């Protein structure tokens, strides 16, 4: 007899049970709805790319985390670690067909061989939206609004979008004379929330060669306090005299003014010069979004402007800007906050099949309710009603439509609200209009 294989999943990978997959699908549908409301169109790209497409585009860390292999044809391949690098390849390859500016959203799986932690897996889904082909600040403003609308549509009120601009950071480093050390300094600064002030200071010394005093000059950014406008004035003084830094301050001012004009307050949008975003391709506005009720949890939606990424594919690079919602990370947060209901069914209505002679009638009832746009499940076996209602409770159905021979002979059914434990009689001829109401 063949040896039985122990069913198991790889470390960092997971199965999704219905109670997890149902809210996951709901968030995906919400994200798609919000993105499309701003005019973003869906695309998809292959999970596999030529390795040279992916390497050297994010950071040394993402290169180390890349899943790569050689196929039977001897080609070096890699699995996408995000959706932005494949987007750069996609628009470079199809620019003439797409037309510019091009606004896309892409909801798909990516892979990174990183250390697993709460809400972080090696296979996870990103919900990206990007605008390609414009340098205008209106695209930066729109991205801020999309992030805000997206978090609110999912059900969050207590969240904070942290806003910064890489031009400000670059301008400050230029003024301090560290311009050639920008990449290692910003990579270290990006870790401030995770490892703290002293560890970042030490890393700046190790990777960028900054003295403790020089590192402290950079870390003054993390100590700025006040309202958004007050912090902006402090930054303006710090980068005065550098063209790039002053441009970054101007961009930030325009984003903050536009956000305030549409009613986004400092409750949900703050200027935070300490965020740097670790990926090397960011060049301008950047965001990270945190949940106020889960301090220390990490960002659930982040992104920024990347104006040079297509330069590796094109003579005339296309500028881009966008952000990504970390779906699985967000679901972990919602679970911790008690925002997920214990629902294991995609349908709202349950029809017990307890009179084995009445299956055609139950099928007709289900068809009528579905015509009103409501999902229905009929139990597959003619068991006792009590056992079937227990099944409905366990699965999380909202309603049960009950009809035995007596009800059917009178042309009625009983609609039971399973959560509120209430019940009312409805005529079969009125069943469609009942659910439409």
PyMOL commands that set and color helices and strands:
alter all, ss='L'
color gray80, all
select helices_A, chain A and resi 18-37+51-54+60-65+84-98+137-154+166-176+179-189+192-195+197-208+212-223+228-239+243-261+309-312+327-336+359-370+385-395+405-409+428-436
alter helices_A, ss='H'
color red, helices_A
select strands_A, chain A and resi 41-42+48-50+68-70+76-79+102-111+123-132+159-165+269-271+285-291+301-306+320-326+349-351+376-378+399-402+412-417+422-427
alter strands_A, ss='S'
color yellow, strands_A
deselect
rebuild
show_as cartoon
